Amino acid sequence: MQLYIRTLPLRPTGTLLNKFTQSASCLLQPCLVSYAWVKGHQDNTATELSIEAQYNVKADHLAGTVRFHPSAPGSNIYLLPSEKCRLVIAGKGIYGQHTSEIRKAYTLPDFHAYLKNRHQWNQDTLQDIDWEAYTQAARNTSIGSVQLMKLVHKKLPTRYELAKANRHADPTCHYCSKPETFTHLLQCHNPVSQEFRNSFHTQLEQYLIRINASDNFSCIILNALDYWMREPETHSIGPRDEQAVFKAQESIGWSLFPKGFFSTQWRHLYESTRNPLIDTTPQSSVDIISGIIQLLWKSQLSLWEKLQLEIGDLRTSHSVRTFEQHSEYVRRVRLLHNQKEFCLHAHKDQYFHDDMETFVCNATVTQLKDYLRQYEPAIHQSVKDAKKISLRPLFTFQGFTRRSEATTHKTTPRTLPVTNSSDSSLNNSTSMGPLFHTSTLAGKPHQTWSGVYATFSCHPQIRENLHTPPNQSPIPSPSP
């Protein structure tokens, strides 16, 4: 009898399942074999374990003893007898979550390069970020992915961000004259932001008490919160542990502290200050830092919602809305008048006010809006037309043509005789050299006034306007 063994596809724990299937088929062939899932790591929460749980703990211990360090790629190059294939990325074997690992290997290099360029990080700073806690916080939070991305990367629609897309928008804060970034809103002195800072300080204290964090760790993390909310010069760094953590976080950037970009020094600080007799929680240091990051994200988005509600109430006021519209229209009119010198000459007096400051100071919102509606597109079109015309050569205009050298009428310049030496006009014309010449057409003397060195011909009417000297009497014919 030939035994056919079902080969499992490449999936998490596929190698072990293949081995179990082969062993059960070969050794326990007469018996009926069933499989059941046993919860792992039960020794962390219980002292009395079942036989299955005890074997699970032993298997986990054996797996941990043979686990290879990630920094030694290619150390395990041998395949197990039942292992049909293995996924290897950057010299590291992947034994589970293959789709996720392939996606990360493809996207993370470009993402890290973007973060390094944007925040001016070096490679050491990038590796010092606690990506494990950050990833766990993003995976376990209830915040939507789009909203979370906007918060983490400072893309919430504040006035400063909206002004990047609309140059006429006001980028200043609703409560003060500083640029309205979200970092500024967290530190602004408006009542809503002050309430946020006080309430979050209390929430963080309660969280640290709930996880039984040590007094040293709690003190340092709360000092870091105050250090971020205030100017760095107003806070003095304390013990050596605090100095090391603050220095590592400063290389990342304190403005990124509330976004979840924590240094790994925070996790090391928690582990070094943890008292196992007091802190009996089964959570690891990654879980603790991840919880702090989630608490930061939720509190900041709660602040953003409250600010939007209050700013929305302010905008419902007619006077405030009218003032904002008037300010925006005035900025647009000023920008248009700066384009006056780039418009067509005929439009400079037609589209623009002689005294622009008087107009914007006395005009109403409706008058400013009507002016922009009528003249703004016309001014932009005039600037475009002026750029095109300024590049046209003279011969592209109607009436002007270029004359080739072969067809140019060549005559020998001849100095006209002077009949009266006292005639200053003739003396001046004679002294000018070969500016005038005479020619004979049909046997009759004919006088013309034209430049010998002309290289182009034009319409007779244009020639007459260009070459006929004003108040110039005809030159007398030479005497025979």
C-alpha positions in Angstrom: 0.0 0.0 0.0 1.4 3.4 -1.0 0.9 6.2 1.6 0.2 9.7 0.2 1.1 12.5 2.5 -0.7 15.9 2.1 1.8 18.7 1.7 0.7 21.9 3.3 1.3 25.2 1.6 3.8 27.9 2.7 2.0 29.4 5.7 2.6 30.1 9.4 3.7 27.0 11.3 3.4 25.1 8.0 6.7 23.3 8.6 5.6 22.0 12.0 2.2 20.9 10.7 3.9 19.0 7.9 6.1 17.2 10.4 3.2 16.4 12.7 1.2 15.0 9.8 4.0 12.8 8.6 4.7 11.5 12.1 1.1 10.8 12.8 0.7 9.0 9.5 3.8 6.9 10.0 3.8 6.1 13.7 0.1 6.3 14.6 -1.4 4.9 11.5 -3.9 2.6 13.2 -5.1 5.3 15.6 -7.4 8.2 15.1 -5.4 11.4 15.5 -7.1 14.8 16.4 -5.5 18.2 16.9 -6.4 20.9 19.4 -5.1 24.4 20.1 -3.5 25.0 23.5 -3.0 28.6 24.8 0.7 29.5 25.1 2.6 31.2 27.9 0.1 30.1 30.5 2.9 30.1 33.0 2.9 33.9 33.1 -0.6 34.0 34.7 -1.1 30.7 36.4 0.8 28.3 38.6 -1.2 25.1 38.2 -1.1 24.0 34.5 -2.6 21.0 32.7 -0.4 18.4 31.0 -0.9 20.0 27.6 0.0 23.5 28.9 3.1 22.2 30.6 4.3 20.6 27.3 3.5 23.9 25.5 5.7 25.8 28.0 8.5 23.3 27.5 8.3 23.6 23.8 8.3 27.3 24.0 11.5 27.2 26.1 13.2 24.9 23.7 12.3 27.1 20.8 13.7 30.1 22.6 17.0 28.4 23.2 17.7 27.8 19.5 16.4 31.1 18.2 19.0 32.8 16.1 19.8 36.4 16.5 18.4 38.6 13.6 21.8 40.2 13.1 23.3 36.9 11.9 21.7 36.3 8.5 22.1 33.0 6.9 23.2 31.2 10.1 20.4 28.5 9.7 20.9 27.3 6.2 19.6 23.8 6.7 16.1 22.7 5.8 14.2 20.3 8.1 13.4 16.9 6.6 9.7 17.9 6.2 10.4 21.5 5.1 9.6 21.8 1.4 10.6 25.4 1.1 11.5 28.5 3.2 11.0 32.2 2.6 14.2 34.2 3.1 14.3 38.0 3.1 17.6 39.8 3.5 19.2 36.6 4.7 16.6 36.1 7.4 14.3 33.1 7.4 10.5 34.0 7.6 8.5 31.4 9.3 5.1 33.2 9.6 3.0 36.1 8.4 4.6 35.8 4.9 2.4 38.4 3.2 3.0 41.0 5.8 6.7 40.4 5.8 6.9 40.7 2.0 4.9 43.9 2.1 7.2 45.4 4.8 10.3 44.4 3.0 9.1 46.2 -0.1 7.7 49.4 1.4 9.8 50.1 4.6 13.0 51.2 2.9 11.3 53.9 1.0 9.2 54.9 4.0 12.3 55.1 6.2 14.1 57.1 3.6 11.2 59.6 3.5 11.2 60.0 7.3 15.0 60.5 7.4 14.8 63.2 4.8 11.8 65.0 6.3 13.0 64.9 9.9 16.8 65.1 9.2 17.5 61.8 10.9 20.6 59.8 10.5 20.7 56.0 10.4 21.4 55.7 14.1 18.5 57.9 15.0 16.2 55.9 12.8 17.2 52.6 14.5 16.9 54.1 17.9 13.1 54.7 17.4 11.0 52.1 19.2 9.3 50.7 16.1 8.0 47.7 17.9 6.0 49.7 20.4 4.9 52.1 17.6 3.7 49.3 15.4 1.8 47.6 18.3 0.1 50.9 19.2 -1.0 51.4 15.6 -2.3 47.9 15.4 -4.3 48.0 18.6 -5.7 51.5 18.5 -9.4 52.2 17.6 -8.5 55.3 15.7 -9.1 55.2 11.9 -6.1 54.7 9.8 -6.6 57.9 7.7 -7.1 60.1 10.8 -4.1 58.5 12.5 -1.8 59.1 9.5 -2.8 62.8 9.4 -2.1 63.1 13.2 1.3 61.3 13.1 2.6 63.1 10.0 1.3 66.6 11.0 -1.2 66.8 8.2 -4.4 67.7 10.1 -6.2 70.5 8.3 -5.0 73.4 10.4 -4.7 76.9 9.0 -1.0 76.5 8.3 -1.6 73.3 6.2 -4.6 74.8 4.4 -2.5 77.9 3.4 -0.1 75.6 1.5 -2.9 74.8 -1.0 -4.5 78.3 -0.9 -2.0 81.2 -0.9 -4.8 83.6 0.0 -5.7 81.7 3.2 -4.6 83.1 6.5 -2.0 80.7 8.2 -2.1 82.4 11.6 -3.7 80.9 14.7 -7.3 81.7 15.6 -6.2 82.8 19.1 -2.8 84.4 18.5 -0.5 85.7 15.8 1.7 82.5 15.4 1.4 80.0 12.6 -1.4 77.6 13.3 0.3 74.2 13.2 -1.0 71.4 15.3 2.1 71.5 17.4 1.3 75.1 18.2 -2.3 74.2 19.1 -1.0 71.7 21.6 1.2 74.5 23.3 -1.1 77.5 22.7 -2.4 79.5 25.6 -6.1 79.3 24.6 -8.5 77.8 27.1 -9.1 74.6 25.2 -5.4 73.7 24.9 -4.7 74.6 28.5 -7.5 72.2 29.6 -6.0 69.5 27.4 -2.6 69.8 29.0 -4.0 69.6 32.5 -6.4 66.7 31.7 -3.7 64.7 29.9 -1.3 65.1 32.8 -3.9 63.6 35.0 -4.7 60.7 32.6 -1.1 59.8 32.3 -0.7 59.7 36.1 -3.7 57.4 36.4 -2.3 55.1 33.7 1.1 54.8 35.5 -0.6 54.0 38.7 -2.8 51.4 37.1 0.2 49.5 35.6 2.2 49.8 38.9 5.1 51.7 37.3 8.0 52.6 39.5 8.2 56.1 41.0 11.4 56.8 39.1 9.9 55.9 35.7 6.7 57.8 36.5 8.6 60.9 37.5 10.8 60.9 34.4 7.9 60.3 31.9 5.9 63.1 33.6 8.9 65.4 33.4 9.3 64.6 29.8 5.6 65.6 29.2 6.2 69.0 30.9 9.5 69.4 29.0 7.7 68.9 25.7 4.8 71.2 26.6 7.1 74.1 27.7 10.2 75.7 26.2 13.3 73.5 26.8 15.1 76.4 28.6 12.5 76.5 31.3 13.2 73.0 32.5 16.4 71.6 34.1 17.3 68.0 33.4 17.7 65.9 36.5 19.3 62.5 37.2 21.6 60.6 34.9 18.9 58.3 33.7 16.7 61.2 32.8 19.6 62.9 30.9 20.2 59.8 28.8 16.6 59.4 27.9 16.1 63.1 27.1 19.2 63.2 25.0 18.0 60.2 22.9 14.6 61.7 22.5 16.0 65.1 21.6 17.9 63.5 18.6 14.5 62.2 17.4 12.7 65.5 18.0 10.5 66.6 20.9 7.8 67.7 18.5 7.6 64.0 17.4 7.2 62.8 21.0 3.4 63.1 21.1 3.2 61.5 17.6 4.5 58.2 19.0 8.2 58.3 17.9 9.7 57.2 21.2 13.3 56.3 21.8 14.1 52.7 22.8 15.7 54.3 25.9 12.2 54.6 27.4 11.7 50.9 27.2 15.1 50.2 28.7 14.4 52.7 31.5 11.1 51.0 32.4 12.8 47.6 32.5 15.7 48.8 34.6 13.4 50.6 37.1 10.8 47.8 37.3 10.3 46.2 40.7 9.1 42.6 40.2 7.8 42.5 43.8 5.5 45.4 43.2 4.9 45.3 39.5 3.1 42.0 39.0 1.4 42.9 35.7 2.0 40.4 32.9 2.5 43.2 30.4 5.9 43.7 28.9 7.8 46.9 28.4 6.6 47.1 24.8 3.0 46.9 26.0 3.6 49.7 28.5 5.1 52.1 26.0 2.5 51.1 23.4 -0.2 52.0 25.9 1.3 55.5 26.5 1.4 56.1 22.8 -2.2 55.2 22.3 -3.2 57.4 25.2 -1.3 60.3 23.5 -3.0 59.8 20.2 -6.6 59.6 21.6 -6.1 62.7 23.8 -4.7 64.8 20.8 -7.6 63.9 18.5 -10.0 64.7 21.3 -8.4 68.1 21.5 -8.7 68.5 17.8 -12.4 67.8 17.9 -13.0 70.3 20.7 -11.0 73.0 18.8 -13.1 72.4 15.7 -16.3 72.8 17.7 -15.2 76.0 19.3 -13.7 77.4 16.0 -17.0 76.5 14.3 -18.9 78.4 16.9 -16.7 81.5 16.3 -17.2 81.2 12.5 -21.0 81.3 12.9 -20.6 84.9 14.1 -21.4 87.2 11.1 -18.9 89.8 12.1 -16.0 87.3 12.3 -16.9 85.6 9.0 -17.2 89.0 7.2 -13.8 90.1 8.6 -12.1 86.9 7.4 -13.6 87.3 3.9 -12.6 91.0 3.7 -9.0 90.1 4.7 -8.8 87.3 2.1 -10.1 89.6 -0.7 -7.7 92.4 0.2 -4.8 90.0 0.0 -5.9 88.8 -3.4 -6.4 92.4 -4.7 -2.9 93.3 -3.5 -1.4 90.3 -5.4 -3.2 91.3 -8.5 -1.9 94.8 -8.4 1.6 93.5 -8.1 1.1 92.0 -11.7 0.4 95.4 -13.2 3.9 95.8 -14.8 3.6 92.4 -16.4 0.3 93.1 -18.3 -0.2 94.5 -21.7 0.3 98.2 -21.9 -3.3 98.9 -22.9 -4.6 97.1 -19.8 -2.4 98.9 -17.2 -4.9 101.8 -16.9 -8.0 99.7 -17.7 -7.7 96.9 -15.1 -6.0 98.6 -12.2 -6.8 101.3 -9.7 -4.6 104.4 -9.5 -4.6 104.3 -5.7 -5.0 100.7 -4.7 -4.6 101.3 -0.9 -7.5 103.8 -1.0 -9.7 101.2 -2.8 -9.0 98.3 -0.5 -9.5 100.5 2.6 -12.8 101.9 1.5 -14.3 99.1 -0.5 -16.9 96.7 1.0 -16.8 93.0 0.8 -19.2 93.0 -2.1 -17.2 95.5 -4.1 -14.0 93.6 -3.5 -15.7 90.4 -4.6 -17.1 92.0 -7.7 -13.7 93.4 -8.7 -12.0 90.0 -8.3 -14.8 88.2 -10.2 -14.5 90.6 -13.2 -10.8 91.5 -13.4 -8.9 88.6 -11.8 -9.2 86.2 -14.8 -8.7 89.1 -17.2 -5.4 90.2 -15.5 -4.1 86.6 -15.6 -4.9 86.4 -19.3 -3.3 89.7 -20.0 -0.1 88.6 -18.3 0.0 85.4 -20.4 -0.6 87.4 -23.6 2.2 89.9 -22.7 4.6 87.1 -22.2 3.8 85.7 -25.7 4.0 89.1 -27.4 7.3 90.1 -25.8 9.0 87.2 -27.5 7.7 88.0 -31.0 10.3 89.5 -33.4 9.6 92.7 -35.4 9.0 90.9 -38.7 6.1 88.9 -37.3 3.9 92.0 -37.1 1.8 92.9 -40.1 3.5 95.2 -42.7 7.1 94.3 -41.9 9.0 91.9 -44.1 12.7 90.9 -44.3 14.5 91.8 -47.5 17.2 89.6 -48.7 20.6 90.9 -49.6 20.3 89.8 -53.3 17.2 92.0 -53.9 18.4 95.0 -51.9 18.5 98.1 -54.1 22.1 99.2 -54.0 23.1 102.8 -55.1 26.2 104.7 -54.8 25.9 107.4 -52.1 26.5 110.8 -53.5 27.1 114.1 -51.7 24.6 116.8 -52.8 26.1 120.1 -53.9 25.6 123.0 -51.6 24.3 126.1 -53.2 24.4 128.2 -50.2 27.0 127.8 -47.6 25.0 129.7 -45.1 22.2 127.2 -45.3 22.7 125.3 -42.0 20.2 122.6 -42.8 22.1 121.6 -46.0 25.4 121.8 -44.3 24.1 119.5 -41.6 22.8 117.1 -44.2 26.1 117.1 -46.0 28.1 116.6 -42.9 26.1 113.5 -42.0 27.8 111.5 -44.8 25.9 109.1 -47.0 22.5 109.4 -45.3 20.7 110.6 -48.5 21.0 109.5 -52.0 19.5 110.4 -55.4 18.4 108.2 -58.2 16.9 108.8 -61.7 13.7 107.1 -62.6 12.3 107.3 -66.2 14.9 110.0 -67.2 13.8 112.4 -64.5 15.6 113.4 -61.4 13.9 112.0 -58.3 14.8 112.5 -54.8 14.3 110.0 -52.0 15.1 110.1 -48.3 16.0 106.7 -47.1 18.6 104.9 -45.1 21.3 103.1 -47.1 21.8 100.5 -44.5 18.2 99.4 -44.2 17.9 95.6 -44.1 14.1 95.3 -44.1 11.2 96.6 -46.1 7.8 97.5 -44.8 4.4 98.8 -45.9 4.5 102.2 -47.7 2.4 103.8 -45.0 4.7 102.5 -42.3 7.7 103.6 -44.3 6.3 107.1 -44.6 5.7 107.3 -40.9 9.1 106.1 -40.1 11.3 107.9 -42.7 9.6 111.2 -43.5 11.4 113.8 -41.3 9.0 116.3 -39.8 9.2 119.9 -41.1 11.8 119.0 -43.7 11.7 120.9 -47.0 12.5 118.9 -50.2 16.1 118.8 -51.3 16.6 121.0 -54.4 17.6 119.2 -57.6 21.1 119.6 -58.6 21.7 122.2 -61.3 22.6 120.7 -64.7 
